[in-house]
Amino acid sequence: MRIQDNHLGSVSSAPTQIDALSTASPQGAPKPGSGSIAGQDQVQVSAIAQSISTELASQDASRADRVNQVAASYESGSYSIDSTQVSAAMVGDALNRPAL
């Protein structure tokens, strides 16, 4: 990583820990010849990120299917709402919210 700012004055161009980190491989291990940093932490999120992405994609697909079902019911005139269930859900939601 290099910072190019003419207002910094004289800054040493010697490699720093940041330089070593920026040349590290994706697994966190420094590339050969780039030096090493003792006690370096490693984080791997790719498997978790992939799992989250897959779950969100499946939820989006099922939600889209439900929206299409409701839209088709509404357009055909067969969509009906149970006002008792709606009011119970609204009251339950209001009672479960934390006080401001």
C-alpha positions in Angstrom: 0.0 0.0 0.0 1.4 3.4 -0.9 0.2 6.8 0.1 0.9 9.5 -2.4 0.4 12.9 -0.7 2.7 15.8 -1.4 1.7 17.4 1.9 3.1 14.7 4.1 6.7 16.0 3.9 9.5 13.4 4.1 8.1 9.9 4.8 10.3 6.9 4.9 9.7 4.5 2.0 10.8 1.5 4.0 8.4 -1.5 4.0 6.0 -1.4 6.9 3.7 -4.0 8.5 0.9 -2.6 6.3 3.1 -3.3 3.2 3.6 -6.9 4.4 -0.2 -7.3 5.0 -1.1 -5.9 1.6 1.2 -8.5 0.0 -0.3 -11.4 1.9 -2.1 -14.2 0.1 -5.9 -14.6 0.6 -5.3 -17.2 3.3 -3.5 -14.6 5.4 0.0 -16.1 4.9 2.6 -13.7 3.5 3.8 -14.5 0.0 7.3 -15.9 -0.3 9.9 -13.1 -0.1 7.5 -10.5 1.4 8.6 -11.1 5.0 6.3 -12.2 7.8 4.5 -10.7 10.8 4.7 -12.7 14.1 1.4 -13.5 15.7 -0.7 -12.6 12.6 -4.4 -13.2 13.0 -6.3 -14.9 10.2 -10.0 -14.6 9.3 -11.8 -16.9 6.9 -15.4 -15.9 6.0 -15.8 -17.3 2.6 -17.7 -20.5 3.7 -19.9 -18.5 6.1 -20.5 -15.8 3.5 -21.5 -18.4 0.9 -23.9 -20.1 3.3 -25.6 -16.7 4.1 -25.8 -15.9 0.4 -27.4 -19.2 -0.4 -29.9 -18.9 2.4 -30.8 -15.3 1.4 -31.3 -16.3 -2.2 -33.6 -19.2 -1.3 -35.6 -16.8 1.0 -35.9 -14.3 -1.9 -37.2 -17.0 -4.2 -39.8 -18.2 -1.8 -40.9 -14.7 -1.0 -41.2 -13.9 -4.7 -43.4 -17.0 -5.1 -45.7 -15.9 -2.3 -46.0 -12.4 -3.7 -46.9 -13.9 -7.1 -49.6 -16.1 -5.4 -51.1 -13.2 -3.6 -51.1 -11.0 -6.7 -52.8 -13.7 -8.7 -55.5 -14.2 -6.0 -56.0 -10.5 -5.8 -56.4 -10.1 -9.6 -58.9 -13.0 -9.8 -60.9 -11.6 -6.9 -60.4 -14.6 -4.6 -58.0 -12.9 -2.2 -59.6 -12.3 1.2 -58.3 -11.1 4.4 -59.4 -12.3 7.9 -59.7 -9.0 9.8 -59.6 -10.9 13.1 -56.2 -12.3 12.3 -54.9 -8.9 11.1 -56.1 -7.1 14.2 -54.7 -9.8 16.5 -51.3 -9.6 14.7 -51.3 -5.8 14.9 -52.1 -5.8 18.7 -49.6 -8.6 19.4 -46.9 -6.7 17.5 -47.6 -3.5 19.4 -47.5 -5.3 22.8 -44.2 -7.0 22.0 -42.4 -3.8 21.1 -40.1 -2.3 23.7 -41.2 0.9 25.2 -39.6 4.1 23.9 
